[in-house]
Each structure stands twice: as C-alpha cells, then as structure tokens.
Amino acid sequence: MKKTLLLLTTFILFGLFAIPTQAITANRDCEADFYFDRDSVNQTTVYFYDLSNSIYSIYSWTWDFGDGTTSSLQNPVHTFGQAGIFFVCLTIESGDSNAYCTDTYCMEIDLTSGGGNDCLADFNYTIDTNGS
C-alpha cells in the first residue's frame, strides 16, 4: 500500500495524472500484503503466502483469484484453469472489541510464461591438470 501511495504522489509531482482503479486509503492500523510462488511442475498451481500485518489480531482473509474463485484460507494453494494474467486480491479484517480494520492488496499475476526452465542455473568447469 505504501508503494502505491508513493507512486501516485510521484505522478502528481511531475504533473501527470493517475487514475487509481480502486480507492486508496492511508490506513496504517492494518496492511494486507502477500507474495506467491508457482509450482515447479504444474505452472498453473500457485502457492500464496500472507504477509499482512495489523496492530490488531487478523481474523479474516479473503482471496479473490481473479478467475471467479475465492478462498478464506490464510495461505491458500490455487490451481488456475489455464495460463493467463490474473488480478489477485487479498482482503484482511482485523480488530478487537473496540476497533475494526480492513485493507485490500491486489497484484497482477502473469502465468503466461513458463517457470521452471525460464530460470535455470548452469555452470561449466575445467580441471587444471597442470597444477597452475
């Protein structure tokens, strides 16, 4: 969320206009965040990891995978029906008896390129038989 606010501020400082696709609030009591990894065998299977934080206890995670499916697990594994580009959102809710906080973080996930061999470590070596 912080990065998005800084990016919009940068656009305004340079005289450019940015139209956000959703309302942006500067709520620091809770902040939704996540990262993901793709399965090395099935490239449409994605492991999502919650990185959210809150000054209150987080009691609800709502994932929208951008393909018409959702999950309420904290760290879900989702298999998309096909490769594509998906707009995945995580909404968290937190609070206690006196306060309530909610935040949403969205990320575009590109499953059109392969994984696996796109990132392949490799090296070559030669044995020095002369001892030099």
N, C-alpha and C positions, 0 to 999 in steps of 0.2 A: 504494500500500500504506500509506503514512504516513497519508493522509487517512482510510482505513478504520479504522485503529487509533485515531485521534483521535476519530472519530465514535462508536465503541464506548465509549471512555473517557468521552465526554460523556454518553452514555446511562446509564452506571453512576453517574456523579457525581450525576445528577438522580434516581436511584432507579428508573430504568426498566430493563427487561431487553431485551437484544438477542440474538437467536439467529442467529449467522452461518450462511450456507449452505455455507461451506467453512472448513477450518482456516486460521487467520491466524497467520503467523509474523512475527517482527520481524527477518528476515534482511536485513542491510544490505550483504552482500557482493555481492548482485546483486538487481536490481529490474526486473521486467517492467513495461512501460508502452507504450501506443500511443494514437494518435488516428486519425480517419478522415475522409474526405470522400466525399460522394456525387457520382456523375456528374451533370452538368447536363442530359443528355439522357435517359439511362436511369436512373431513380431507384432501381432495384434493384441497380445496379452500384456497388460501394463500393471505394474505394482505402484500404488500411490502411497506416499508417506506424509502424514500430517506433521507440519512444523509450526502449527498455530501456538500462540501464547495469549495469556489473559491474566489479569490481576485476580480474576475470579476462577472458580472451577468450571472447566468446559464440560458441558453435559450433553451437547448435541452436535453431530457432524452430519451435514447433508451434502452429498456429492451429486453433481449433475454432470454426466459424462459427455453431454453434447450429442448423444445418439438416441435420445429418448429413454435412457435408463438412468436410474439413480441408486444410491447406496447410503445407508446410515452408519456404516462401519467407520471406525477411526482411520484405519489403514487398509482400504479395500484393494482387491485384485480384480481387474476388469478385463474381459476379452471383448474387443470390438468386433462387429460382424464382418468388417472388411477394412482394408487400409484406407486412410483418408486423413483429413485435417479436422480436428475436433476442438471445440471450445469447452474446456472442462472447468467447472466452478466448484469451490468448496465454501459452504456457509457454516459458520460455527455459531453456537449460542452458549453464553456463559452467564454466571451470576450467582447471587445468593438471595436471601430473603429481603434484602434492601436494595438490590441493584440488578440490572439486566444489561447485557451487552451482546450485540451480534455484529458480525463482519463477514464479508464475502470477498474471496480472492479468485480470479479467473486466469487461466493460462491456455494459450493455443498449443495443441499437441499435434505434431506432424508425424503421422505414421505412414507416409507415402514412400519414404526412403527406407532401405533396409537397415538393420543394425548389424550385429554380428561381424560380417566381413568388411563393413564400412570402416571399422576400427580394428585393424589387425596389426598386432605387434610383430616385428620381424627383425632379424639381425643376421649378419654374416661374420665369419671369423676365419682366420688363417693361423695354423700352428707354425710357429717360428722354430724350425729345426736347426738353425744355425746358432741359436743362443744369443743373438744380438738384440 
